[in-house]
Amino acid sequence: MASRWQHRIAVSMMASCDVGRLQFVYTLLFEVSLGPGLVSSSSFPVCSMGHGTSRLYSALAKTLNSSTASQHPEYLVSPDPEHLEPIDPKELLEECRAVLHTRPPRFQRDFVDLRTDHPSSHPPIRVMQWNILAQALGEGKDNFVQCPVEALKWEERKCLILEEILAYQPDILCLQEVDHYFDTFQPLLSRLGYQGTFFPKPWSPCLDVEHNNGPDGCALFFLQNRFKLVNSANIRLTAMTLKTNQVAIAQTLECKESSRQFCIAVTHLKARTGWERFRSAQGCDLLQNLQNITQGAKIPLIICGDFNAEPTEEVYKHFASSSLNLNSAYKLLSADGQSEPPYTTWKIRTSGECRHTLDYIWYSKHALSVRSALDLLTEEQIGPNRLPSFNYPSDHLSLVCDFSFNEEPDGLL
């Protein structure tokens, strides 16, 4: 098996390389670990997932463990998406439900209509924000003491994640704690019509977990039939002029229906109590980068992320008062439109119960309107053992909003 230094070489290169180069590095090291001549486009196995007869079992099976992948999971590289057949999302959803047939059904969540007087002649843009919980962290570091180990099995938990995504069919998907990008999300979502970008943390905590699947990071997907990529930036966040372990992706997209452009960004700020000033500095760095990318707010902006910060923190206040004219979409669910939800994550660890609001979807309030937002799970639905669970795959709730362009955005377009 490849040595630890080979893995570290790959990780150290990630901060500055694009996805294609990253796949090359992983492929190269995978070949080193197995021996010359053993890697080809067909070397990454189609794994058995049972005896289902549907052709879609092969799609899900490609993302499950096999003898080769389980020995070298951190080097698994997905096949070229151009050579993969498209998948019908309804059929894939049925396949996921077949895998999950012994689990309780997923919770019902409803969209809240938030439309105002801003009409739109084009379909809304549905954006999904979600920290999906890195598999290595869920099993090896996060100590969810009330969550049965069986509920965290990747073979089933990944189907719960896919089921959530397929149920809401986002046009744009922003994810954090992704440690199965190349072997699960990129190959499957590309067959559903998405174009994806992955930016791993330079020194992911997943790498400290035995039998990890490589580093976790942020991932951004958009439907290629709706948007054209104008430009893309992978941002390694700084704090007090120092490069940090946290990252962001920012992409300028053009709507094919309206030819309107906007910027979509995804990030995951530093966790833990005591790091408030650090998060604040990271947020300021991200805002400065986005200021440049959007040409001083001339391009509308949507920012999704796990900020690891309550609304009382300084970093939240920076975003709320930024010259980018941002508003937090989920505030609109409150009675006065000014209060964030009571929680977006709820878990029980060895240190005790944690209920926090950490996840946000920010948007340019003069250029965009929120037409609807997905309501959160209730305390009763979450249950006394909290998250994750057999019902829900992550310790964070997904946030989903429908956006439309304002017809007269006060000159900010």
N, C-alpha and C positions, 0 to 999 in steps of 0.2 A: 504493500500500500504506500501511497505517496507520503513523504515525510512531512512533519509539521512546518518546516521551513518553506516547502513548496507551496503549502496553503497560504502561509504568511506573504509570500511573494505575490500571489494572486490578489490577496486582499489589499496589499499596499498599492497595487496598480489601479484599484477600482476607483479611487477618488478622482482620478483624472481621465479615465477611459470611458468611451461610449459603450453601448451594449454590444455592438458587433465585436469590438476589441476584447471586451470582457469574455464573451463567449469563446473567442479564440484562445485567450489565456486559460480558461477552464478546460477547453478541449486539449490544449497542449499539455497541461499538467495531468489531465486524466490519462493521456497517452503515456506520459512518463511513468505514472503509477502502475499501468497495466503492462507496459512493454511496447516497443516499437511495432507499428503495423497493425495494432489491435483496434484502432479507432477509425471509424468511417461513418458515413451518414446513416448506416444501418446498425451501428454498434450499440446505439442507445435503445434498450429493449422495449418491445411491446409486452407488457406484463400481464399475467393472468389475474383476473379478478373474480373468478368463479366460472360458471358454465352458462351464463346468459347468452342468448343467441343474437341479441340486437347488435348491429354494427357499432353502436355508440359505446358499447362496453369497451371497445378498443380505445376509444377516446379517453375514457376515464382510466382505463387500465394503464395507459402510457404514463400516468401520473402517480401510480402506486409503486410500492416497493418491488424489487426483483432481486435475484441473487447478485447481479452486478451492481445495481443501484444501491442496495443496502450496504454493500462493502465499501462503496465509494460515493456516498450521497452528495458530498460537498463539491464534486466535480461533474455532476450530471448537467448536460447541456441539452436543451430542447431541439427537436428537429426544425429544419427550415420551414416556417409557416407557409411559404408559397407552395410547398409540395403536399400540404395537408388539405383534405376535403373540408368544405364548410360543414358546420353542424347546425341543425335546427334547434334553437334554444328550447322549444317545448319538449323535444325528444330528450335533450340532455337533462332537463328538469325532471322528466319521468325517470331517467336513469339514476339521478341522485336520490330521488324518493324511493326507488327500489332498494338502494343501498341502505337507506335510513328507515326501512320498514319496521324495524324493532324499536325505533325511538318514538317519543311522543311527537305529534305534529308541531310544526313551527307556529309561533304566536301570530295572531292577527293584529296588524297595525294599519291604521287608516291615515290617508292624507287629509290634511286640514287645508281648506280653500282659503287662500290669503289674497285673492285678486282684488286690486283696487280699480281706479278709473283708467289705468294704462292699458289700452287695447294693444293687441299684437296680431299681425297678419301672418306670422310664421309659427311653426310648432315650438313649444317650450323646449328648453335645454335642461335635461334632468341630470343633476350632479349628485353623486354618492360619495360620502366621506366615511372611512371606516378604518380603525385600527383593528386588524383581524386577529391579533395575538400570534406572535411568532411561535411556531411549533416547538422549537428548542427551549424557548423560555417557558411556555406553558407546562411542558413536561419536566423541565430540568431546573428552573430558577424561581418561578413566580410563587410557588407554595400556596396554591389555592386549596386550602385545607378542607373545605366543604365540597369540593368537586371530585367525584369519583375518577380514578385513573382511566377507567374505560371510556368516560366521556371525552377524553382528550386524544383518543386514538386517531391518528392522522387519516387513515383510510375512510373514516366516517366523518370526522370533523371537517375535512376539506369539502365533503359533499354538503354539509350544512352551510359552509361559507358560500359555495357555488349556488345553493338553493336560494340564499338571501339575495345574491346578486341577480340571479335569473328572475326572481319574483318581481323585482322593481325595475329591471331593464334600464339601467342608467345609460345616458349618452356619453357621460364622462365618469370615470371611476378613479377615485383617489384613495390609495391604501397605504397604511403604515404597518411596520413589523412583518414585512413579507420576507419569508425565508424559503419559499418554494416557488420563486418566480419562474425559473427556467424549466423546472420539471412539472409544473402544474398550471400556473395562471397564464403564462405567456403562450404555451402551446394550445391550451383550451380556448382562451379568450380571443386569440388571433383567428381561430376557426369560427368564432361567433362574429367576426367582422371588426374587432378592435385592433388598434395599433398601440403597442405598449412601450414604456420606457421604465427602466429600473435603475435606481441609484442606491447602492448599498452603503451602510455606515463603514467608514474606514477600519474601525476596530469594533466590530459588532460583539455584544455580549454573548450572542449565540455560539460564537467560536469557542467559548470556554465550556460549553456543554458537550459531554461525550456523545458521539454518534450524531453530531449536528448535521444540518443540510446546507452549511455555508452561512454567510452573513445575512442578517436581515437589513431591510432598507425601505425606502419609499418607492411606490410604483404608481404610474399614471397611465390610464388607458382611455382612448376615445374612439368612437365609432367612425370608421373611415368613410362611410357613405354619407355622413353628415358634416364632417369637418376636414379641412385641409391644414396640415401642419405648416406654419409660416416660419417659426424658429423655435429652438429648444435650448434651455440652459440647465445644466446640473450645477447646483450651488452647494459648496461645502461651507457651512455657516461659521462665522468667526465670532469671538467674544473677547473684548479687550485686545483686539488685533491678533488674537491667537486663533489658529484653525482648531475647530472642535470636531467631535465625533458625530455631530448631527448634520443632516443634509436637507436639501429641498430640490424639487424639480419645478421649473416654470416654463410653460409652453404657450406661445401665441398661436391661436387657431383661427381659421376663417370659416364661418358658416357657409356651406354651399348653397343653402336656400336664399340667404339674404346678402351674402358677401360681406357681412359685418365681422369685424375682428374683435377678439377679446383674449385676455391672458388667463390661463388657469394654472394655479400653483398648488403644490402639496408639500407638507413638511411635518416633521416630528421633532419637537424641542426636547431639551434635556429633562429627565425625570428627577424625582426625589425632592423632599423637603430640604431646605437649606441652599438650594440652587436658584433661588428667585432672581438674583442679580445677573446670574449667568444666562438664564432664560431671557431676561430683559435685553441683554446685550445681543443675544442671538436674534431676537425679534427685530431689534433696530437694524441689524445687518440685513435681514431678509427684506424689511421694508425699503431699505436703501437700494438693494438690488432690484426690487420690483418697481421702484420709482424710475430707475433707469430703463428697465425693460418696457414699461408702459408709457415712456416719454412724458413723465410727470402727470400721470393719470389721463392722458389722452386716449389710451386704450383701456376699455373696461376690464375689470379684474375680479376674479373669484379665487379665494385662498381657502384651501381645505387643510385641516391638520389636527393632530393630537398635540396641543400646546403644553400639556402637562401643567397647566396653570388655571387656577380658579379666576373668575371675573374680578376678584379683588386684587390680583397681582398686577405689577407694573407693566408687564409685557402685554396684558390684555388692554390696559389703558393706552399704551402706545398705538395699538391697532385701532382702537375706538376713536382716537383723536388725530390720527394720521392725516396728512395733506392728501392722501389718496382717496379720501371721502368714503370710508368703509363703514358698513353696518354688519352686525352679526345676524344672520338669517333666522336663527332659532329664537331670538328675542321676540320675533313676531308672533310666536305661539302664546306668549303671555298676555294677560288681560290688558296690560297697559302698553305692550309692545316694547318695554324697556328692560325686562328681566330675563336672564338666561334660564334654561330649564334647571330643575333642582339637581339633576345628575345626568351624566352621559356614560359613567362607568360605576359599577357597584360590585365589589368583590369582598371576600373574606380571606385574609392571609393569616399567617402565624402571629403577626403583629396586631391583628384585629380587623374590624370591619372598615372598609374604605368606600365612601360614597362621595363622588366628586363630579363637577362639571369641568371637563378638560378639553373637549372636542368642539370644534367650531367650523362653520362655513361663513367666511367673510365675503362681502361683495361690494362693488361700486354702486352706492345707493342712488346716485343721480343718473346712472346709465342703465341700470338693471332693476327689474322688479321681481320679487318672489311671488310666484303665482300659487304655489302650494308647498307644504312641508310635511314630511312623514312624522306622525306623532310618535312619542317614545313609548317604550314598554312601561306598564304600570308596576308598582311594587308587588301587587298580587301576581302578575304574570311572571315577574322575575323570580319570585319564590323566596323562602327563608334561607336557602343555601347560596343565593345570589349567583353571580356569573363567574366563569362559564358554567355550562350545565349540559345535560343531555338535550335540552331544548334549544340552546343558544351557544354558538361556537366560540365567542370571544368575551372578554371581560369589559369590552367597550361596545356601546350600541352604535349601529350604523345611523348616519344622518343622511337624509335624501331631500333635495329641494328641486323644484321646477322653476327655472328662470326665463324671463323674456326681456328683450331689449326695449327700453323706453323709446317711444317714437321721437320725442324731443328731449334729449338728455342734457338740457341746459348747457349746450356747447362743449360738453366734456368728451364728445366723440370726434 
